[in-house]
Amino acid sequence: MRVGVIGTGYVGLVASVCFADAGNELTCVDSNPEKLNKLKDKKLPFYEPGLNDLFQRNFARMAFTGSIAEAVQKSDLVFIAVGTPEMPDGSADMTATFHVLKEICKSATKKKYVVLKSTVPIGTAKECEAFCRDHASAEIEIVNNVVSMYSSFFIFLHP
Ligand SMILES: NC(=O)c1ccc[n+]([C@@H]2O[C@H](COP(=O)([O-])OP(=O)(O)OC[C@H]3O[C@@H](n4cnc5c(N)ncnc54)[C@H](O)[C@@H]3O)[C@@H](O)[C@H]2O)c1
């Protein structure tokens, strides 16, 4: 399957490597050019025991880009794994999530499945569905994929 992952942080990159290891073709997007350059250079931006071996082994199935549109065009399934930091009032800052969703809506020319992997408040999937109805010309189906307690690739591969 062709999979897009937006946000190559602890959650998005571990998921990407594991999806690639399962034989999928990945397009990984990040807005941080330094992180992208490292990844294109076959270097991980953080350490997790064992992850580097898996990354090196599956590198050929992973593309890295700053373009959400490119990932949407190339993928059937798009994961959103950007940060949702806590605001001073305790709520989640959903700015990055909705920015990404807007870009997905703009670039989708046929049906896409969008998977929310970031930690988001209850009700976000419904909010995203309504947002997509207003902003996308193609059908967008929203799926929730709550992240595991931590991002270990071992837990990911052996749940
Ligand atoms: N790290 C964990 O162990 C963990 C555990 C549970 C839940 N989560 C949740 O998962 C989500 C991601 O967490 P993380 O730790 O991977 O965050 P992170 O900050 O490590 O990664 C987020 C990535 O998204 C990128 N990004 C931000 N805005 C972007 C945009 N507009 N377009 C493209 N890329 C963009 C950032 O550059 C960064 O690389 C958060 O909602 C977090 O709460 C994380």
The ligand as an SDF file (V2000), in Angstrom:
LIG
                    3D

 44 48  0  0  0  0  0  0  0  0999 V2000
    6.2070   10.7760   21.4760 N   0  0  0  0  0  0  0  0  0  0  0  0
    5.3950   10.0010   22.1680 C   0  0  0  0  0  0  0  0  0  0  0  0
    5.8130    9.0770   22.8730 O   0  0  0  0  0  0  0  0  0  0  0  0
    3.9100   10.2010   22.1040 C   0  0  0  0  0  0  0  0  0  0  0  0
    3.1380    9.3510   22.8520 C   0  0  0  0  0  0  0  0  0  0  0  0
    1.7870    9.5130   22.8200 C   0  0  0  0  0  0  0  0  0  0  0  0
    1.2250   10.4970   22.0220 C   0  0  0  0  0  0  0  0  0  0  0  0
    1.9740   11.3150   21.2800 N   0  0  0  0  0  0  0  0  0  0  0  0
    1.2870   12.2870   20.4120 C   0  0  0  0  0  0  0  0  0  0  0  0
    1.6140   12.0860   19.0520 O   0  0  0  0  0  0  0  0  0  0  0  0
    1.6950   13.3530   18.3810 C   0  0  0  0  0  0  0  0  0  0  0  0
    3.0740   13.5530   17.7950 C   0  0  0  0  0  0  0  0  0  0  0  0
    4.0190   13.4580   18.8580 O   0  0  0  0  0  0  0  0  0  0  0  0
    5.5860   13.4120   18.5980 P   0  0  0  0  0  0  0  0  0  0  0  0
    6.2040   13.1330   19.9010 O   0  0  0  0  0  0  0  0  0  0  0  0
    5.8840   12.5450   17.4230 O   0  0  0  0  0  0  0  0  0  0  0  0
    5.8380   14.9480   18.2110 O   0  0  0  0  0  0  0  0  0  0  0  0
    7.1460   15.5640   17.5810 P   0  0  0  0  0  0  0  0  0  0  0  0
    7.1490   16.9960   17.9750 O   0  0  0  0  0  0  0  0  0  0  0  0
    8.3310   14.7170   17.8610 O   0  0  0  0  0  0  0  0  0  0  0  0
    6.8760   15.4420   16.0060 O   0  0  0  0  0  0  0  0  0  0  0  0
    5.9890   16.2410   15.3020 C   0  0  0  0  0  0  0  0  0  0  0  0
    6.5990   16.4840   13.9330 C   0  0  0  0  0  0  0  0  0  0  0  0
    5.6480   17.1650   13.1330 O   0  0  0  0  0  0  0  0  0  0  0  0
    6.3300   18.1440   12.3670 C   0  0  0  0  0  0  0  0  0  0  0  0
    5.3650   19.1560   11.9490 N   0  0  0  0  0  0  0  0  0  0  0  0
    4.7630   20.1080   12.7050 C   0  0  0  0  0  0  0  0  0  0  0  0
    3.9300   20.8430   11.9460 N   0  0  0  0  0  0  0  0  0  0  0  0
    3.9870   20.3260   10.7000 C   0  0  0  0  0  0  0  0  0  0  0  0
    3.3490   20.6550    9.4740 C   0  0  0  0  0  0  0  0  0  0  0  0
    2.4820   21.6630    9.3850 N   0  0  0  0  0  0  0  0  0  0  0  0
    3.6440   19.9220    8.3670 N   0  0  0  0  0  0  0  0  0  0  0  0
    4.5360   18.8940    8.4480 C   0  0  0  0  0  0  0  0  0  0  0  0
    5.1650   18.5410    9.5980 N   0  0  0  0  0  0  0  0  0  0  0  0
    4.8980   19.2490   10.6930 C   0  0  0  0  0  0  0  0  0  0  0  0
    7.4260   18.6670   13.2910 C   0  0  0  0  0  0  0  0  0  0  0  0
    8.4700   19.2810   12.5820 O   0  0  0  0  0  0  0  0  0  0  0  0
    7.8590   17.3810   13.9900 C   0  0  0  0  0  0  0  0  0  0  0  0
    8.9100   16.7330   13.3010 O   0  0  0  0  0  0  0  0  0  0  0  0
    1.3180   14.4000   19.4410 C   0  0  0  0  0  0  0  0  0  0  0  0
   -0.0740   14.6100   19.3620 O   0  0  0  0  0  0  0  0  0  0  0  0
    1.6730   13.7240   20.7380 C   0  0  0  0  0  0  0  0  0  0  0  0
    0.9190   14.2170   21.8260 O   0  0  0  0  0  0  0  0  0  0  0  0
    3.3180   11.1900   21.3120 C   0  0  0  0  0  0  0  0  0  0  0  0
  1  2  1  0
  2  3  2  0
  2  4  1  0
  4  5  1  0
  4 44  2  0
  5  6  2  0
  6  7  1  0
  7  8  2  0
  8  9  1  0
  8 44  1  0
  9 10  1  0
  9 42  1  0
 10 11  1  0
 11 12  1  0
 11 40  1  0
 12 13  1  0
 13 14  1  0
 14 15  2  0
 14 16  1  0
 14 17  1  0
 17 18  1  0
 18 19  2  0
 18 20  1  0
 18 21  1  0
 21 22  1  0
 22 23  1  0
 23 24  1  0
 23 38  1  0
 24 25  1  0
 25 26  1  0
 25 36  1  0
 26 27  1  0
 26 35  1  0
 27 28  2  0
 28 29  1  0
 29 30  1  0
 29 35  2  0
 30 31  1  0
 30 32  2  0
 32 33  1  0
 33 34  2  0
 34 35  1  0
 36 37  1  0
 36 38  1  0
 38 39  1  0
 40 41  1  0
 40 42  1  0
 42 43  1  0
M  CHG  2   8   1  16  -1
M  END
$$$$
